[in-house]
Amino acid sequence: MEKIDYSKIGLKCGLEIHQQLDTKKLFCNCPSLLRSDEPDYVIKRKLHVVAGESGEIDPAARHEMEQDREFIYQGYRDSNCLVELDEEPPHEINKDALKIALQISLLLNCRIIPLTQIMRKTVVNGSNTSGFQRTVMIAHSGWVETAYGRVGIEGVFLEEDSARPVGKEKKITIYRLDRLGIPLVEIATAPDIKTPEQAKEVALHIGDILRSCRVRRGIGTIRQDINISIKGSNRVELKGFQDPKTMVETLNKEIKRQQEFLKEGKKNLSEVRNVLPDGKTEFLRPMPGAARMYPETDLPLLKIPRDFINEAKKSLPKLRSEVERELMRTGLSKEMIRILFKENKLEEFKELLKIIDNPQLIAKVLLIFPKEIASKEKISIVKTYEILEDNIPSILNMLKKGKISESQIKEVMERVVNGIELKDAVKFEKIDLNEIEEKIMRMIKEKPGLNPNAYMGLVMKEFKGKISGKEAMEIIKKFIQ
């Protein structure tokens, strides 16, 4: 692809990033739990469009209404409620979700809105049983720094996620209510992004901020949209980015598409387009406007007290990139740090470090030993973690007091997993170091000329945890000097 002069073509670009938060649902007390088992019930509905606050019907809502679809909703008695069925008014906004959204806003240098109105956004594609999505703007006028200059943050919003589509048959769409109402933070940047590379950098930086807070992880928990136009063209919204790596290629292809219209003396339509796997896009629906917004009448104005904002400030998390740098300084490898974040064990890691300041050992105890034990004993890793969770601090405390050696930790963990009580699992035969030294001396005489590490392997295999690696190496060095 030929090089594009983004300044010359007047590229304007802004991001919208949606991230699920790791709390209960936003306007009820149901768990944020996605399920694969058979639903307990189904209901059928058709949704009808209404005029917004301005008295006009939103074009995107009208487009959806013209599809004349019927919707089937699947639900569960023990994890869905009448709020999700639109048969009960919404409850007060989830305070945990609000606090996390405030922390994200503060990390984005935003101004908090202390008194704000919860709104209804018309959505008639069936993804909300009520025909609208509740959303509230909680902060504005922030910014992030990039290598290409500062990019403004126009707003941070807290809103409900939509129901999850699980099937489609002609004009019938099947949704599951498990995702409906999961708290989402939406971050909207200003159209300050001037190159695709800058768009990618902004997405990665905001992603770092989000991962540093209490958010849900995994496929589908974060969604990214891009608004893009060039000089003389209409704005287009691109939806469907899961990975920032595809942004540069996709944006360049959209720029080319808009340029083709201008070459023909035309303008592209202002529309929402879906991003395909190859970076090309397809029409999804007309561009929505302000006509689909109106106040939520079942909830009062949202007041965010100063004390609540101060509490969010006090517990502001460090950025993940900063935590990673700190962990690397302890000697942990990048791979071990990656696993620590992936397994969501960072807080446990920090707590165990307070017992014994040995990052390498703590990482093994949390991340490596349980998996090795689960594989050896042929039980699930989840079950292994459940058994060990409450015992690991006690095991490390016994190491600290000298009741067991470092080399015995894994065996103690194995014994506990096999049902032996901890007080019995830490009992080992007393070791006669003189006898061990004599055996090591004989091993070296029988196999002369090996390097210390080779002897270490033989010794550790022979004594199977009866002595630590440090003790073994000290003895080996006595006899090979």
Secondary structure, 3 states (H helix, E strand, C coil): CCCCCHHHHCCEEEEEEEEEECCCCCCCCCCCCCCCCCCCEEEEECCCCCCCCCCCCCHHHHHHHCCCCEEEEEECCCCCCCCCCCCCCCCCCCHHHHHHHHHHHHHCCCEECCEECCEEEECCCCCCCCCEEEEEEEEEEEEEEECCEEEEEEEEEEEECCCEEEEEECCEEEEECCCCCCEEEEEEECCCECCHHHHHHHHHHHHHHHHCCCECCCCCCEEEEEEEECCCCCCEEEEEECCHHHHHHHHHHHHHHHHHHHHCCCCCCCEEEEECCCCCEEEEEECCCHHHEEECCCCCCEECCHHHHHHHHHCCCCCHHHHHHHHHHCCCCHHHHHHHHHCCCHHHHHHHHCCCCCHHHHHHHHHHHHHHHHHHHCCCHHHHHHHHCCCHHHHHHHHHCCCCCHHHHHHHHHHHHCCCCHHHHCCCCCCCHHHHHHHHHHHHHHCCCCCHHHHHHHHHHHHCCCCCHHHHHHHHHHHHC
